[in-house]
Amino acid sequence: MKKGSAALLAACAAIIAAMLAAVLHVPRARAAEIPTTYSNHMEMTLHAPEQPGDRARADAIVAAAREVVAEYPTVEAAERAGFRKFLTGVKLPIEHYTNRHYAVEAWLGRFDPHHPTSLIFERQGDSLHIVGVMYTASNAVDQNELNARVPLSFGTWHRHVDFCRAPLWTPLSQRFGPNARFGFEGSIHTRAACHAAGGTFIPRVFGWMVHVWPMGKTQAAIWAVDAQNSMRMQR
């Protein structure tokens, strides 16, 4: 086997193992080390005081994100570069197109602002327009590691928690939207309620993520946690 193939297989094995550990009912061993707040299936890092060098690092990340947005202005350009739509078959107002290779890089500890895990497109009528990027990190990192990638005085790292995966054949209306019971917007928040509804409870979904909206007019807009209702299904 070629060295490149072996390295890729090893990387894939490592990320799969890490993701399985996150999906299984593993206690939140590092949660206490990262000051966070919770809101509706979302765990978010708290804003930290700005330290010397933070602004320069944040500005460099935004500059890189602007270059990425310029490089992939369309879905077609993104797909040619290996990005693929997340949640195929579901129309969302905000769509994430994810690059698996960049996701593996991030999960294994490498941070390259020119290699976002996902490109974020906004749906405007029948077309999609790129509006931002998403960087990620594994659940195993601590506060210092998150801050080393994106300063906590600017970015808000977050991850989806207390997720109830719907049983097979559950209607989309119960997975997305204002009446959802399951998923990212669901009314179910506990393991007991999820099991009672026939779902599968996942304490943490994916890993840490941070969004950058490089065309924002203010720092607050550039580093906003999420676009409003980004996981709400379009009809």
N, CA, C and O of each residue as an XYZ file, in Angstrom:
940
protein
N       0.840     -1.195      0.000
C       0.000      0.000      0.000
C       0.876      1.245      0.000
O       1.882      1.299      0.707
N       0.497      2.243     -0.787
C       1.277      3.468     -0.843
C       1.174      4.227      0.471
O       0.182      4.128      1.193
N       2.251      5.007      0.770
C       2.274      5.752      2.028
C       1.100      6.717      2.114
O       0.491      6.858      3.174
N       0.773      7.389      0.994
C      -0.327      8.347      1.005
C      -1.646      7.687      1.339
O      -2.446      8.231      2.101
N      -1.879      6.495      0.760
C      -3.113      5.767      1.029
C      -3.171      5.304      2.479
O      -4.218      5.368      3.122
N      -2.031      4.837      2.984
C      -1.981      4.382      4.370
C      -2.257      5.519      5.333
O      -2.961      5.346      6.327
N      -1.695      6.691      5.033
C      -1.911      7.853      5.901
C      -3.366      8.281      5.898
O      -3.923      8.641      6.935
N      -3.984      8.237      4.705
C      -5.384      8.620      4.613
C      -6.267      7.646      5.373
O      -7.196      8.055      6.070
N      -5.971      6.332      5.236
C      -6.750      5.338      5.962
C      -6.597      5.513      7.467
O      -7.564      5.375      8.217
N      -5.382      5.816      7.903
C      -5.147      6.019      9.333
C      -5.913      7.233      9.837
O      -6.499      7.215     10.920
N      -5.896      8.293      9.022
C      -6.605      9.512      9.407
C      -8.096      9.248      9.494
O      -8.751      9.680     10.443
N      -8.642      8.536      8.504
C     -10.067      8.212      8.495
C     -10.430      7.351      9.701
O     -11.469      7.555     10.329
N      -9.568      6.390     10.020
C      -9.823      5.523     11.171
C      -9.852      6.326     12.462
O     -10.679      6.085     13.342
N      -8.930      7.291     12.562
C      -8.854      8.105     13.771
C     -10.108      8.959     13.941
O     -10.662      9.052     15.037
N     -10.550      9.582     12.846
C     -11.730     10.440     12.962
C     -12.988      9.631     13.211
O     -13.872     10.067     13.948
N     -13.080      8.442     12.597
C     -14.242      7.588     12.827
C     -14.292      7.150     14.284
O     -15.356      7.148     14.903
N     -13.139      6.781     14.826
C     -13.088      6.365     16.230
C     -13.497      7.509     17.148
O     -14.227      7.311     18.119
N     -13.015      8.711     16.828
C     -13.355      9.868     17.655
C     -14.838     10.188     17.564
O     -15.472     10.522     18.564
N     -15.386     10.083     16.356
C     -16.801     10.386     16.180
C     -17.675      9.344     16.877
O     -18.716      9.679     17.442
N     -17.248      8.081     16.834
C     -17.998      7.044     17.540
C     -17.997      7.291     19.034
O     -19.003      7.080     19.712
N     -16.846      7.745     19.549
C     -16.765      8.046     20.977
C     -17.708      9.175     21.348
O     -18.282      9.187     22.437
N     -17.868     10.141     20.417
C     -18.764     11.266     20.684
C     -20.221     10.826     20.637
O     -21.055     11.326     21.393
N     -20.525      9.875     19.734
C     -21.910      9.440     19.571
C     -22.349      8.541     20.715
O     -23.490      8.624     21.169
N     -21.451      7.682     21.186
C     -21.777      6.803     22.299
C     -21.959      7.627     23.563
O     -21.570      8.794     23.609
N     -22.532      7.040     24.562
C     -22.869      7.788     25.769
C     -21.625      7.947     26.646
O     -21.512      7.317     27.697
N     -20.702      8.789     26.204
C     -19.474      9.031     26.942
C     -19.648     10.288     27.783
O     -20.140     11.288     27.261
N     -19.271     10.288     29.050
C     -19.428     11.476     29.882
C     -18.656     12.652     29.297
O     -17.658     12.463     28.603
N     -19.118     13.854     29.578
C     -18.470     15.052     29.065
C     -17.215     15.350     29.875
O     -17.215     16.229     30.736
N     -16.146     14.611     29.592
C     -14.948     14.661     30.419
C     -14.310     16.033     30.429
O     -13.742     16.444     31.440
N     -14.397     16.759     29.302
C     -13.692     18.018     29.223
C     -14.611     19.219     29.381
O     -14.148     20.359     29.356
N     -15.899     18.981     29.544
C     -16.847     20.089     29.565
C     -16.504     21.113     30.641
O     -16.648     22.318     30.432
N     -16.041     20.618     31.812
C     -15.746     21.525     32.913
C     -14.560     22.427     32.606
O     -14.418     23.478     33.231
N     -13.706     22.050     31.662
C     -12.514     22.824     31.357
C     -12.813     23.989     30.416
O     -11.992     24.894     30.268
N     -13.973     23.971     29.788
C     -14.329     25.011     28.831
C     -15.573     25.726     29.334
O     -16.655     25.139     29.331
N     -15.452     26.973     29.765
C     -16.633     27.711     30.234
C     -17.631     27.888     29.093
O     -17.298     28.454     28.053
N     -18.845     27.407     29.289
C     -19.851     27.447     28.227
C     -21.201     27.861     28.766
O     -21.429     27.903     29.975
N     -22.090     28.165     27.838
C     -23.489     28.394     28.153
C     -24.319     27.536     27.215
O     -23.832     27.109     26.168
N     -25.574     27.279     27.583
C     -26.429     26.399     26.797
C     -27.678     27.147     26.345
O     -28.205     27.986     27.075
N     -28.147     26.838     25.139
C     -29.392     27.406     24.641
C     -29.944     26.524     23.529
O     -29.368     26.444     22.444
N     -31.062     25.864     23.806
C     -31.804     25.115     22.793
C     -30.929     24.217     21.927
O     -30.745     24.476     20.738
N     -30.402     23.183     22.517
C     -29.580     22.184     21.821
C     -28.214     22.731     21.400
O     -27.538     22.113     20.578
N     -27.803     23.854     21.934
C     -26.525     24.437     21.554
C     -25.693     24.739     22.801
O     -26.173     25.374     23.740
N     -24.444     24.277     22.795
C     -23.484     24.621     23.840
C     -22.487     25.599     23.225
O     -21.907     25.318     22.176
N     -22.285     26.751     23.875
C     -21.451     27.804     23.298
C     -20.408     28.281     24.293
O     -20.675     28.394     25.490
N     -19.212     28.561     23.779
C     -18.162     29.097     24.639
C     -18.497     30.526     25.050
O     -19.141     31.265     24.306
N     -18.054     30.896     26.233
C     -18.281     32.246     26.725
C     -17.252     33.200     26.125
O     -16.130     32.802     25.814
N     -17.643     34.454     25.967
C     -16.743     35.477     25.439
C     -15.616     35.703     26.443
O     -15.864     35.856     27.639
N     -14.381     35.723     25.953
C     -13.210     35.912     26.805
C     -12.656     37.322     26.638
O     -12.855     37.935     25.590
N     -11.971     37.846     27.641
C     -11.348     39.163     27.498
C     -10.315     39.141     26.369
O      -9.609     38.148     26.193
N     -10.228     40.216     25.617
C      -9.277     40.273     24.512
C      -7.847     40.324     25.042
O      -7.537     41.097     25.948
N      -6.988     39.499     24.470
C      -5.578     39.428     24.849
C      -4.718     40.009     23.724
O      -5.159     40.076     22.577
N      -3.482     40.429     24.053
C      -2.588     40.950     23.004
C      -2.454     39.942     21.858
O      -2.220     38.755     22.090
N      -2.601     40.415     20.652
C      -2.471     39.556     19.487
C      -3.773     38.974     19.000
O      -3.841     38.490     17.870
N      -4.831     39.006     19.830
C      -6.112     38.409     19.433
C      -6.684     39.083     18.194
O      -7.131     38.404     17.270
N      -6.674     40.405     18.169
C      -7.287     41.125     17.050
C      -6.560     40.833     15.742
O      -7.192     40.649     14.702
N      -5.245     40.791     15.797
C      -4.480     40.493     14.585
C      -4.780     39.084     14.087
O      -4.918     38.867     12.883
N      -4.882     38.125     15.011
C      -5.202     36.750     14.606
C      -6.606     36.667     14.022
O      -6.824     36.001     13.011
N      -7.565     37.350     14.667
C      -8.938     37.332     14.173
C      -9.019     37.979     12.797
O      -9.706     37.475     11.909
N      -8.318     39.096     12.619
C      -8.341     39.779     11.319
C      -7.752     38.895     10.222
O      -8.231     38.896      9.088
N      -6.702     38.137     10.575
C      -6.079     37.240      9.584
C      -7.044     36.128      9.182
O      -7.084     35.735      8.017
N      -7.814     35.625     10.129
C      -8.790     34.585      9.822
C      -9.882     35.134      8.910
O     -10.285     34.478      7.950
N     -10.355     36.332      9.211
C     -11.395     36.948      8.381
C     -10.873     37.208      6.970
O     -11.587     36.996      5.990
N      -9.627     37.667      6.871
C      -9.030     37.906      5.555
C      -8.955     36.604      4.756
O      -9.250     36.590      3.561
N      -8.564     35.519      5.409
C      -8.501     34.216      4.736
C      -9.891     33.760      4.326
O     -10.073     33.214      3.238
N     -10.878     33.982      5.198
C     -12.247     33.590      4.882
C     -12.766     34.354      3.669
O     -13.496     33.797      2.848
N     -12.396     35.618      3.554
C     -12.809     36.403      2.378
C     -12.181     35.839      1.103
O     -12.817     35.824      0.049
N     -10.946     35.380      1.198
C     -10.302     34.778      0.037
C     -10.992     33.481     -0.355
O     -11.147     33.187     -1.540
N     -11.402     32.710      0.633
C     -12.107     31.454      0.366
C     -13.445     31.739     -0.303
O     -13.807     31.086     -1.282
N     -14.179     32.714      0.227
C     -15.475     33.077     -0.346
C     -15.315     33.521     -1.803
O     -16.140     33.192     -2.655
N     -14.249     34.268     -2.076
C     -14.000     34.720     -3.447
C     -13.621     33.551     -4.358
O     -13.925     33.567     -5.551
N     -12.961     32.546     -3.798
C     -12.514     31.400     -4.595
C     -13.666     30.471     -4.961
O     -13.645     29.837     -6.016
N     -14.683     30.388     -4.083
C     -15.812     29.486     -4.313
C     -17.127     30.266     -4.277
O     -17.920     30.093     -3.351
N     -17.365     31.114     -5.262
C     -18.573     31.955     -5.234
C     -19.856     31.202     -5.529
O     -20.943     31.692     -5.223
N     -19.749     30.019     -6.118
C     -20.933     29.257     -6.502
C     -20.853     27.831     -5.968
O     -19.782     27.344     -5.605
N     -22.000     27.178     -5.928
C     -22.052     25.774     -5.517
C     -21.231     24.917     -6.471
O     -20.557     23.979     -6.046
N     -21.288     25.241     -7.762
C     -20.545     24.471     -8.757
C     -19.045     24.533     -8.486
O     -18.352     23.519     -8.571
N     -18.552     25.714     -8.163
C     -17.128     25.861     -7.847
C     -16.773     25.091     -6.582
O     -15.711     24.473     -6.504
N     -17.657     25.126     -5.597
C     -17.425     24.391     -4.352
C     -17.388     22.890     -4.598
O     -16.526     22.192     -4.065
N     -18.310     22.399     -5.394
C     -18.371     20.960     -5.653
C     -17.154     20.495     -6.446
O     -16.664     19.386     -6.234
N     -16.666     21.330     -7.353
C     -15.445     20.954     -8.090
C     -14.256     20.808     -7.145
O     -13.324     20.057     -7.435
N     -14.278     21.512     -6.029
C     -13.182     21.448     -5.065
C     -13.396     20.381     -3.998
O     -12.591     20.258     -3.074
N     -14.476     19.610     -4.117
C     -14.688     18.509     -3.191
C     -15.674     18.777     -2.071
O     -15.829     17.934     -1.187
N     -16.347     19.920     -2.076
C     -17.356     20.208     -1.060
C     -18.685     19.567     -1.478
O     -19.064     19.615     -2.648
N     -19.381     18.973     -0.517
C     -20.639     18.312     -0.794
C     -21.712     18.791      0.191
O     -21.423     19.073      1.354
N     -22.932     18.877     -0.287
C     -24.032     19.379      0.534
C     -24.291     18.488      1.737
O     -24.348     17.264      1.620
N     -24.446     19.113      2.881
C     -24.846     18.423      4.100
C     -26.368     18.343      4.121
O     -27.047     19.296      3.740
N     -26.904     17.211      4.564
C     -28.343     16.968      4.579
C     -28.937     17.067      3.177
O     -29.765     17.933      2.896
N     -28.506     16.177      2.320
C     -29.037     16.134      0.962
C     -30.532     15.832      1.008
O     -31.007     15.080      1.858
N     -31.244     16.425      0.088
C     -32.668     16.181      0.006
C     -33.516     17.080      0.882
O     -34.744     17.010      0.838
N     -32.866     17.938      1.689
C     -33.588     18.865      2.557
C     -33.177     20.287      2.195
O     -31.993     20.620      2.243
N     -34.139     21.122      1.837
C     -33.854     22.510      1.485
C     -33.869     23.367      2.747
O     -34.870     23.431      3.461
N     -32.734     24.025      3.006
C     -32.607     24.898      4.163
C     -32.289     26.318      3.701
O     -31.711     26.496      2.629
N     -32.650     27.321      4.482
C     -32.311     28.695      4.098
C     -30.815     28.942      4.102
O     -30.315     29.777      3.348
N     -30.099     28.213      4.953
C     -28.639     28.258      4.990
C     -28.130     26.845      4.763
O     -28.454     25.935      5.526
N     -27.328     26.655      3.708
C     -26.819     25.332      3.357
C     -25.321     25.240      3.641
O     -24.560     26.158      3.335
N     -24.913     24.119      4.229
C     -23.500     23.846      4.472
C     -22.987     22.852      3.429
O     -23.572     21.785      3.245
N     -21.921     23.194      2.764
C     -21.238     22.289      1.839
C     -19.899     21.929      2.475
O     -19.053     22.794      2.701
N     -19.719     20.641      2.760
C     -18.601     20.176      3.587
C     -17.552     19.440      2.771
O     -17.867     18.671      1.863
N     -16.292     19.696      3.119
C     -15.159     19.022      2.503
C     -14.620     17.999      3.512
O     -14.102     18.378      4.563
N     -14.739     16.724      3.198
C     -14.357     15.680      4.156
C     -12.868     15.697      4.473
O     -12.470     15.445      5.610
N     -12.052     15.992      3.480
C     -10.609     16.030      3.733
C     -10.260     17.137      4.723
O      -9.456     16.936      5.633
N     -10.872     18.307      4.539
C     -10.615     19.410      5.462
C     -11.181     19.102      6.850
O     -10.620     19.524      7.862
N     -12.298     18.363      6.892
C     -12.875     17.970      8.177
C     -11.925     17.059      8.942
O     -11.768     17.196     10.156
N     -11.288     16.123      8.228
C     -10.315     15.224      8.865
C      -9.118     16.020      9.374
O      -8.645     15.789     10.487
N      -8.629     16.954      8.567
C      -7.516     17.813      8.995
C      -7.848     18.490     10.322
O      -7.058     18.458     11.266
N      -9.029     19.102     10.375
C      -9.415     19.845     11.568
C      -9.577     18.922     12.770
O      -9.169     19.264     13.880
N     -10.179     17.742     12.546
C     -10.407     16.807     13.645
C      -9.086     16.314     14.229
O      -8.986     16.049     15.427
N      -8.081     16.196     13.377
C      -6.779     15.706     13.834
C      -5.885     16.807     14.379
O      -4.746     16.542     14.764
N      -6.386     18.051     14.418
C      -5.657     19.107     15.110
C      -5.062     20.198     14.261
O      -4.475     21.138     14.798
N      -5.193     20.108     12.939
C      -4.617     21.141     12.083
C      -5.636     22.243     11.826
O      -6.787     21.962     11.493
N      -5.218     23.486     11.980
C      -6.102     24.605     11.662
C      -5.487     25.419     10.535
O      -4.407     25.990     10.680
N      -6.190     25.464      9.413
C      -5.773     26.249      8.257
C      -6.981     27.083      7.849
O      -7.968     26.524      7.370
N      -6.935     28.403      8.022
C      -8.109     29.233      7.707
C      -8.501     29.208      6.238
O      -9.605     29.619      5.880
N      -7.587     28.720      5.373
C      -7.926     28.566      3.961
C      -8.568     27.204      3.667
O      -8.947     26.919      2.531
N      -8.683     26.366      4.710
C      -9.290     25.043      4.565
C     -10.487     24.912      5.510
O     -10.436     24.102      6.435
N     -11.548     25.670      5.310
C     -12.713     25.519      6.190
C     -13.361     24.153      6.001
O     -13.374     23.609      4.896
N     -13.888     23.615      7.066
C     -14.610     22.344      6.953
C     -15.817     22.501      6.038
O     -16.118     21.609      5.246
N     -16.506     23.629      6.144
C     -17.705     23.838      5.332
C     -17.760     25.251      4.769
O     -17.274     26.206      5.376
N     -18.365     25.353      3.592
C     -18.740     26.630      3.002
C     -20.231     26.821      3.275
O     -21.002     25.863      3.223
N     -20.628     28.038      3.561
C     -22.016     28.316      3.922
C     -22.666     29.157      2.829
O     -22.190     30.242      2.494
N     -23.748     28.642      2.286
C     -24.490     29.322      1.231
C     -25.870     29.721      1.744
O     -26.517     28.973      2.478
N     -26.305     30.907      1.345
C     -27.642     31.386      1.702
C     -28.574     31.197      0.508
O     -28.226     31.523     -0.627
N     -29.754     30.669      0.782
C     -30.725     30.461     -0.275
C     -31.489     31.758     -0.533
O     -32.109     32.321      0.369
N     -31.431     32.213     -1.766
C     -32.163     33.405     -2.185
C     -33.005     33.024     -3.394
O     -32.518     33.000     -4.525
N     -34.270     32.729     -3.139
C     -35.124     32.225     -4.213
C     -34.679     30.833     -4.625
O     -34.597     29.926     -3.797
N     -34.394     30.671     -5.909
C     -33.955     29.374     -6.418
C     -32.432     29.248     -6.480
O     -31.920     28.219     -6.921
N     -31.708     30.269     -6.049
C     -30.251     30.236     -6.144
C     -29.607     30.288     -4.764
O     -30.227     30.693     -3.781
N     -28.338     29.864     -4.720
C     -27.563     29.876     -3.485
C     -26.379     30.817     -3.643
O     -25.705     30.810     -4.674
N     -26.127     31.628     -2.618
C     -25.032     32.588     -2.636
C     -24.151     32.363     -1.416
O     -24.661     32.252     -0.300
N     -22.850     32.295     -1.607
C     -21.949     32.033     -0.488
C     -21.900     33.243      0.450
O     -21.775     34.387      0.012
N     -22.003     32.958      1.739
C     -22.027     34.034      2.726
C     -21.037     33.821      3.877
O     -20.762     34.752      4.635
N     -20.503     32.605      4.010
C     -19.613     32.375      5.134
C     -18.896     31.054      5.071
O     -19.037     30.289      4.116
N     -18.113     30.796      6.121
C     -17.365     29.545      6.224
C     -17.497     29.018      7.650
O     -17.850     29.751      8.573
N     -17.206     27.735      7.803
C     -17.247     27.116      9.125
C     -15.971     26.333      9.369
O     -15.558     25.522      8.541
N     -15.348     26.582     10.513
C     -14.179     25.825     10.956
C     -14.607     24.899     12.087
O     -15.561     25.198     12.807
N     -13.910     23.778     12.249
C     -14.314     22.795     13.248
C     -13.126     22.294     14.060
O     -11.968     22.506     13.701
N     -13.444     21.625     15.163
C     -12.442     20.989     16.022
C     -13.107     19.806     16.706
O     -14.331     19.768     16.830
N     -12.323     18.855     17.144
C     -12.884     17.666     17.777
C     -13.362     17.979     19.189
O     -12.995     18.997     19.775
N     -14.183     17.089     19.719
C     -14.660     17.243     21.096
C     -13.561     17.054     22.131
O     -13.761     17.359     23.307
N     -12.399     16.552     21.709
C     -11.323     16.263     22.652
C     -10.495     17.489     23.015
O      -9.710     17.435     23.962
N     -10.649     18.593     22.287
C      -9.802     19.756     22.536
C     -10.226     20.466     23.814
O     -11.357     20.320     24.277
N      -9.293     21.243     24.381
C      -9.619     22.014     25.571
C      -9.736     23.496     25.213
O      -9.652     23.875     24.045
N      -9.928     24.311     26.226
C     -10.146     25.738     25.995
C      -8.944     26.392     25.306
O      -9.113     27.214     24.405
N      -7.749     26.031     25.726
C      -6.551     26.622     25.131
C      -6.424     26.276     23.650
O      -6.002     27.102     22.841
N      -6.797     25.039     23.307
C      -6.699     24.620     21.908
C      -7.731     25.345     21.036
O      -7.435     25.727     19.903
N      -8.935     25.529     21.568
C      -9.935     26.288     20.823
C      -9.459     27.726     20.623
O      -9.572     28.284     19.532
N      -8.928     28.315     21.690
C      -8.467     29.700     21.626
C      -7.277     29.856     20.687
O      -7.112     30.903     20.060
N      -6.446     28.820     20.586
C      -5.288     28.879     19.691
C      -5.723     28.907     18.229
O      -5.033     29.478     17.385
N      -6.851     28.300     17.934
C      -7.349     28.289     16.556
C      -8.070     29.599     16.233
O      -7.734     30.291     15.272
N      -9.044     29.912     17.038
C      -9.806     31.163     16.868
C      -9.938     31.810     18.249
O     -10.485     31.194     19.164
N      -9.451     33.034     18.413
C      -9.482     33.651     19.740
C     -10.896     33.737     20.302
O     -11.822     34.180     19.622
N     -11.050     33.308     21.545
C     -12.359     33.287     22.183
C     -12.884     34.684     22.484
O     -14.051     34.847     22.843
N     -12.038     35.683     22.340
C     -12.491     37.061     22.511
C     -13.236     37.554     21.275
O     -13.857     38.617     21.307
N     -13.177     36.784     20.185
C     -13.871     37.143     18.948
C     -14.875     36.063     18.545
O     -16.073     36.329     18.453
N     -14.393     34.862     18.308
C     -15.278     33.803     17.851
C     -15.979     33.103     19.005
O     -15.473     33.067     20.126
N     -17.156     32.546     18.714
C     -17.891     31.728     19.673
C     -17.948     30.306     19.130
O     -18.697     30.009     18.199
N     -17.142     29.434     19.729
C     -17.201     28.027     19.353
C     -18.485     27.432     19.922
O     -18.904     27.791     21.022
N     -19.091     26.548     19.193
C     -20.333     25.946     19.657
C     -20.444     24.522     19.125
O     -19.767     24.144     18.169
N     -21.312     23.740     19.764
C     -21.583     22.388     19.288
C     -23.027     22.028     19.638
O     -23.599     22.535     20.602
N     -23.587     21.149     18.836
C     -24.969     20.723     19.028
C     -25.015     19.609     20.077
O     -24.257     18.642     20.004
N     -25.902     19.758     21.037
C     -25.977     18.798     22.148
C     -27.412     18.350     22.378
O     -28.365     18.949     21.882
N     -27.534     17.258     23.161
C     -28.842     16.722     23.563
C     -29.752     16.525     22.346
O     -30.882     17.011     22.296
N     -29.221     15.805     21.387
C     -29.886     15.592     20.099
C     -30.657     14.283     20.122
O     -30.108     13.241     20.480
N     -31.918     14.334     19.743
C     -32.727     13.120     19.650
C     -32.904     12.785     18.177
O     -33.621     13.483     17.460
N     -32.255     11.721     17.725
C     -32.370     11.294     16.331
C     -33.706     10.596     16.124
O     -34.077      9.690     16.871
N     -34.413     11.033     15.105
C     -35.766     10.522     14.870
C     -35.738      9.073     14.388
O     -34.785      8.645     13.736
N     -36.790      8.322     14.715
C     -36.912      6.965     14.167
C     -37.066      7.030     12.648
O     -37.471      8.053     12.096
N     -36.739      5.936     11.994
C     -36.873      5.859     10.546
C     -38.315      6.154     10.131
O     -39.266      5.750     10.800
N     -38.453      6.867      9.014
C     -39.741      7.228      8.413
C     -40.478      8.330      9.176
O     -41.649      8.592      8.904
N     -39.806      8.971     10.120
C     -40.440     10.113     10.780
C     -40.613     11.252      9.782
O     -39.663     11.577      9.070
N     -41.790     11.872      9.702
C     -42.008     12.970      8.741
C     -41.029     14.124      8.967
O     -40.627     14.391     10.100
N     -40.650     14.804      7.882
C     -39.730     15.931      7.980
C     -40.276     17.024      8.884
O     -39.508     17.742      9.523
N     -41.592     17.156      8.941
C     -42.195     18.198      9.773
C     -41.914     17.982     11.254
O     -41.999     18.923     12.043
N     -41.576     16.739     11.645
C     -41.229     16.457     13.034
C     -39.721     16.523     13.274
O     -39.258     16.372     14.405
N     -38.957     16.750     12.197
C     -37.503     16.862     12.294
C     -37.032     18.313     12.150
O     -36.003     18.692     12.709
N     -37.781     19.113     11.407
C     -37.410     20.495     11.132
C     -38.620     21.400     11.333
O     -39.765     20.961     11.230
N     -38.347     22.672     11.623
C     -39.418     23.651     11.708
C     -39.946     23.855     13.112
O     -39.476     23.226     14.060
N     -40.929     24.740     13.244
C     -41.418     25.149     14.568
C     -42.109     24.041     15.349
O     -42.214     24.126     16.573
N     -42.580     23.009     14.671
C     -43.275     21.915     15.361
C     -42.414     20.655     15.493
O     -42.927     19.577     15.795
N     -41.125     20.792     15.271
C     -40.232     19.630     15.323
C     -40.162     19.048     16.736
O     -40.129     19.776     17.728
N     -40.142     17.738     16.795
C     -39.923     17.029     18.059
C     -38.485     16.539     18.150
O     -37.902     16.495     19.233
N     -37.914     16.168     16.993
C     -36.585     15.585     16.939
C     -35.592     16.568     16.305
O     -35.983     17.563     15.696
N     -34.296     16.262     16.465
C     -33.279     17.002     15.741
C     -32.831     18.298     16.383
O     -33.023     18.528     17.576
N     -32.215     19.155     15.540
C     -31.568     20.369     16.016
C     -32.550     21.376     16.613
O     -32.170     22.176     17.468
N     -33.800     21.344     16.172
C     -34.803     22.288     16.682
C     -35.838     21.612     17.551
O     -36.803     22.244     17.980
N     -35.643     20.314     17.818
C     -36.679     19.521     18.457
C     -37.020     19.930     19.873
O     -36.210     20.517     20.590
N     -38.248     19.599     20.256
C     -38.718     19.893     21.608
C     -38.211     18.876     22.621
O     -38.337     19.084     23.828
N     -37.632     17.768     22.132
C     -37.099     16.737     23.028
C     -35.664     17.082     23.406
O     -34.816     17.282     22.536
N     -35.396     17.151     24.722
C     -34.075     17.560     25.199
C     -33.403     16.529     26.107
O     -32.224     16.680     26.428
N     -34.117     15.494     26.524
C     -33.558     14.557     27.489
C     -33.525     13.138     26.931
O     -34.281     12.789     26.024
N     -32.633     12.335     27.494
C     -32.502     10.937     27.082
C     -33.810     10.175     27.304
O     -34.236      9.399     26.449
N     -34.445     10.402     28.462
C     -35.670      9.680     28.786
C     -36.788     10.008     27.797
O     -37.491      9.114     27.327
N     -36.946     11.296     27.484
C     -38.000     11.701     26.553
C     -37.722     11.181     25.150
O     -38.645     10.815     24.422
N     -36.449     11.149     24.775
C     -36.069     10.654     23.460
C     -36.367      9.165     23.335
O     -36.924      8.725     22.330
N     -36.002      8.396     24.341
C     -36.263      6.961     24.313
C     -37.768      6.687     24.293
O     -38.229      5.773     23.609
N     -38.530      7.484     25.045
C     -39.975      7.303     25.080
C     -40.606      7.562     23.710
O     -41.638      6.979     23.378
N     -39.982      8.442     22.916
C     -40.495      8.769     21.585
C     -39.952      7.835     20.517
O     -40.275      7.983     19.339
N     -39.122      6.864     20.925
C     -38.575      5.911     19.973
C     -37.332      6.389     19.258
O     -36.896      5.777     18.283
N     -36.756      7.485     19.740
C     -35.568      8.042     19.101
C     -34.282      7.524     19.701
O     -34.292      6.708     20.623
N     -33.167      8.009     19.166
C     -31.838      7.674     19.673
C     -31.197      8.942     20.208
O     -31.017      9.913     19.472
N     -30.852      8.932     21.487
C     -30.307     10.132     22.127
C     -28.804     10.219     21.908
O     -28.076      9.261     22.171
N     -28.339     11.368     21.424
C     -26.912     11.605     21.190
C     -26.515     12.841     22.001
O     -26.946     13.948     21.680
N     -25.699     12.671     23.048
C     -25.349     13.812     23.910
C     -24.671     14.954     23.161
O     -24.928     16.126     23.436
N     -23.794     14.601     22.203
C     -23.102     15.630     21.423
C     -23.071     15.188     19.971
O     -22.730     14.044     19.670
N     -23.426     16.094     19.074
C     -23.418     15.792     17.649
C     -22.220     16.497     17.024
O     -22.023     17.694     17.232
N     -21.425     15.763     16.265
C     -20.223     16.317     15.634
C     -19.265     16.806     16.720
O     -19.201     16.231     17.807
N     -18.516     17.879     16.415
C     -17.584     18.442     17.380
C     -17.837     19.929     17.524
O     -18.945     20.417     17.301
N     -16.773     20.646     17.906
C     -16.868     22.097     18.016
C     -16.850     22.729     16.629
O     -16.216     22.214     15.708
N     -17.549     23.844     16.492
C     -17.556     24.569     15.218
C     -17.647     26.070     15.488
O     -18.164     26.504     16.518
N     -17.135     26.842     14.547
C     -17.237     28.297     14.647
C     -17.490     28.843     13.251
O     -16.846     28.428     12.288
N     -18.426     29.771     13.144
C     -18.772     30.368     11.861
C     -18.088     31.720     11.695
O     -17.884     32.454     12.662
N     -17.744     32.028     10.467
C     -17.227     33.351     10.118
C     -18.024     33.844      8.920
O     -18.109     33.173      7.891
N     -18.609     35.036      9.074
C     -19.384     35.666      8.004
C     -18.555     36.861      7.521
O     -18.781     37.984      7.972
N     -17.603     36.638      6.615
C     -16.562     37.637      6.334
C     -17.050     38.934      5.708
O     -16.322     39.927      5.713
N     -18.254     38.949      5.176
C     -18.760     40.172      4.569
C     -19.602     40.988      5.543
O     -20.215     41.981      5.149
N     -19.639     40.586      6.791
C     -20.394     41.330      7.794
C     -19.853     42.738      7.977
O     -18.666     42.992      7.771
N     -20.728     43.642      8.361
C     -20.348     45.052      8.502
C     -19.738     45.376      9.858
O     -19.050     46.386     10.007
N     -19.983     44.532     10.835
C     -19.452     44.748     12.177
C     -18.782     43.476     12.673
O     -18.987     42.398     12.115
N     -17.981     43.606     13.723
C     -17.356     42.421     14.304
C     -18.404     41.440     14.815
O     -18.241     40.226     14.699
N     -19.487     41.980     15.386
C     -20.551     41.109     15.891
C     -21.182     40.305     14.758
O     -21.501     39.128     14.926
N     -21.359     40.947     13.606
C     -21.954     40.248     12.463
C     -20.985     39.233     11.874
O     -21.395     38.144     11.472
N     -19.711     39.579     11.821
C     -18.701     38.680     11.258
C     -18.577     37.406     12.092
O     -18.404     36.316     11.547
N     -18.666     37.548     13.422
C     -18.435     36.414     14.307
C     -19.722     35.881     14.931
O     -19.670     35.213     15.963
N     -20.879     36.165     14.323
C     -22.154     35.674     14.852
C     -22.158     34.148     14.915
O     -21.570     33.482     14.062
N     -22.814     33.610     15.914
C     -22.843     32.161     16.086
C     -23.508     31.480     14.904
O     -22.994     30.490     14.384
N     -24.649     32.007     14.477
C     -25.386     31.327     13.421
C     -26.319     32.307     12.746
O     -26.692     33.328     13.324
N     -26.695     31.989     11.518
C     -27.728     32.756     10.836
C     -29.068     32.346     11.418
O     -29.253     31.183     11.775
N     -29.988     33.259     11.519
C     -31.264     32.979     12.143
C     -32.002     31.876     11.418
O     -32.151     31.897     10.197
N     -32.467     30.900     12.210
C     -33.272     29.807     11.670
C     -32.567     29.025     10.572
O     -33.214     28.580      9.624
N     -31.266     28.851     10.679
C     -30.518     28.204      9.611
C     -30.863     26.731      9.435
O     -30.616     26.164      8.371
N     -31.429     26.105     10.461
C     -31.777     24.693     10.356
C     -33.275     24.491     10.097
O     -33.791     23.382     10.237
N     -33.964     25.571      9.718
C     -35.407     25.455      9.474
C     -35.665     25.062      8.025
O     -35.169     25.707      7.101
N     -36.433     24.016      7.832
C     -36.705     23.489      6.512
C     -37.490     24.475      5.659
O     -38.394     25.150      6.151
N     -37.136     24.557      4.364
C     -37.875     25.367      3.411
C     -38.982     24.517      2.794
O     -38.789     23.330      2.531
N     -40.099     25.109      2.573
C     -41.220     24.380      1.950
C     -41.309     24.730      0.464
O     -42.183     24.223     -0.239
